[in-house]
Amino acid sequence: MATDLGELLVPYMPTIRVPRTGDRVFKSECAFSYDSPESEGGLYVCMNSFLGFGREHVERHYRKTGQSVYMHLKRHVKEKATGAAGGAIPRRRNGKVFLDLELNRDFNGDDYEYEDEAKLVIFPDHYEIPLPNIEELPALVTIACDAVLNAPSPYKKQESDSWEEEIQVSRHARSLRQLDNGVRIPPSGWKCAKCEMRENLWLNLTDGSVLCGKWFFDGSGGNGHALEHYRESNFPLAVKLNTITPDGADIYSFDEEEAVLDPHISEHLLHFGIDMLQMQRTENGHHTDNHVQPRISDWEVIQEAGLKLKPVYGSGYTGIKNLGNSCYLSTTMQVLFSIPEFQRAYAGNLQRIFDYSPLDPTQDFNTQMAKLGHGLLSGQYSKPPMKSELIEQQQQQRGISPKMFKALVSKGHPEFSSNRQQDAHEFLLHLINLVERNNSGSENPSDVFRFIVEERTQCCQSQKVRYTQRVDYLMQLPVPLEAASNREELIAYEGKRKEAEENMRPLPEVVRARVPFTACLQAFTEPENVPDFWSSALQAKSAGVKTSRFATFPEYMIVQLKKFTFGVDWVPKKLDMSVDVPDFLDLNRLRATGLQAGEEELPDLTPPIVIPEDTRDSSTNNSLESPEIDESSVMQLAEMGFPLEACRKAVYYTGNMGAEMAFNWIIAHMEEPDFAEPLAVPTYMESDLPSPSLPTTSALDNQPPEESISILTSMGFPRHHTIQALKASNNNLERALDWIFTHPDCEDESEAMSDTADTEPNDNSFSNANAHTDSSLSPDQDLSSPRVRDGPGRYELFAFISHMGTSTMSGHYVCHIKKEGRWLIYNDHKVCLSERPPKDLGYMYFYRRLSSC
């Protein structure tokens, strides 16, 4: 028999591999479905790629790759015999068989035992070889089978790569010197001390300086001033603002050149007035405030606890298992796959997506979206209980596990790849970005959310205005607590609370603010101050206000209530309030109107380059004196063989940000005719500034900042494309990058259009579209904006996501979705009919356009 089996496997020996270090073995989940060894047909593991396939999909993989040898895994779950000792080690068939396979947590290990079965299957004849078969199989096959059966979970490596387990304690943490300079960091309003950046900011833990980091491809921005400060001061540790939670923060050591841990981070932050320990973790894994009694009622009301909710089964009623703080992902995906456009794009194109999937479908976004959509919509994993002994004892809905999907969509993301709770709003935008980047079909499902915002900025002194447009995907509504309808009750509660704290008595029952939705809409329409506004009419900083309106209305409107803020003690808090969100929403009065008669536009000028005070003083006597340029960077570039004057221009136009940035500028400008000509620097003395009534001759007045252009061109994007993207996004690098990805087919002739975009207002392209109420786009609008589906601004509520807890970094999410005229609650793997949907306690609301408008 041994000879027969050896001869049978000889033709396939070159295709059988032993898993090496780094190989991922998928022996618990199919790459195309949620079949597992516990499924009726078991799971087939390819002995070459180690991918797992359910019975329905293994033939496709065989036809596509020609791989013939698979290991078939099957787990049998049986109730223990009467009298069996509780907690006994489960009895296993065939000895050492997939010992490392995770047990199904839906079944109590004390009441059930698992019998595992493995065999090799050779396609296309389905010849089966039971395992183990050490004496009869070739040694290589035996070793390969044993390695597959004992391989760890493919997700364990990713989990071990997370910063919580890999990052080491900094050698500077215990002896860090902190200056007693009186610096106190406010809970908001930060910006870089050396530039105007308001993102990717780092707090130096020695002197309390707030400076920007470097700009990265993922959209985090900065000019490298934090690193520059370290080189000047040798202060080694910095913490990233906006990452500080009761569990820790993102800390970087410039000296060690890596992310580090600081066991004394709470003390180091407290030195600058930041108290991160006001929140503590309770036994159930959620955060509560030490000074406030936990609100049990929020959890009860939102989850409809205490009500006898009826479970539902079938298509569209499949739950998603919680992997541990993954409910933000589950709720978002449940809502998205209740939208017909997402259903058609992925579940509706299931066979085409699967047939054209790459050799490793676990790493293909469209494949995993189709798999998730089919899992939620098919009803295959949401079947009503059957009258059997096993299921009568186990009435819980099981749902599907999103492990493979989460591993893919969170890959490379510092937050979503962790096991911490995240903001569902941020994940939604992250997923929309992935949909945009991976869309290859004629229908882009994220188009249903996309709309154009018209921003009107007015100089308060000159009264002149500027209209700009930007793309957005959701409407963020402020919640003005001062407009609460129960203000007197809130004031009385606050007095009782302070009295109880002073007298060390139990705190009174918390009173929740009730804010009318109309007040939120009114707050949205109110003008907001523009920080550090530079008026081109005055050619100086001035007070400016901005209002936002809708140039187009999307097919589906997402409304996010801005419930989260930072307290004065730096603790991230959720505003405790309820909002009477309506079932029907009419936003037509917020339609943008464009430039109005009698309004005068602000001149199309760019702010001057800020010259340091010492340079400005020294240039008073000689305005033609050379500007301050980092000569060391110039010499580094000159040593590479570039013309000296070109090197000086590169360093100047990139703001002395270093030789690397200047080198990118050189590469982007080498073909220009004046590349090697001497640097001609405009002097920004008040008497020399161009008159508003005269056209300017400086290229800087018509161009976005050169450093921004050079950053994008260094990534390989055409110069004219980057200029157009920056102009369309108000020189915001993150939005410009998104604009580029959503305009991949932009032709060369757009360069001419981009050159005139700042001198001729493009507001008219949207004012034309404002008159249309159908879903078609005007030609002008199509040229100047991404795809939108404009129409009337009347909507009906069909879903909302609610958050329980005191911070987006803790707590729990559930969602309610209206299907077939009835509300349902999706709470992880449980899907039930909703008795009292808590619409007033939601976080994100999803509206669909009324078709009868």
PyMOL commands that set and color helices and strands:
alter all, ss='L'
color gray80, all
select helices_A, chain A and resi 2-15+58-65+139-149+156-160+163-166+225-233+265-270+296-303+327-336+340-347+350-355+361-363+365-377+389-393+403-409+424-438+445-448+481-483+487-502+517-525+588-590+613-618+631-638+644-653+659-669+686-688+699-702+706-713+719-728+733-741+750-756+764-770+779-784+839-841
alter helices_A, ss='H'
color red, helices_A
select strands_A, chain A and resi 43-46+52-54+69-79+112-122+127-130+201-204+210-212+237-240+251-253+258-260+279-281+287-289+451-459+465-472+475-477+513-515+528-529+534-535+540-541+544-550+556-561+564-566+572-574+577-579+584-586+794-804+812-819+822-827+830-833+842-849
alter strands_A, ss='S'
color yellow, strands_A
deselect
rebuild
show_as cartoon
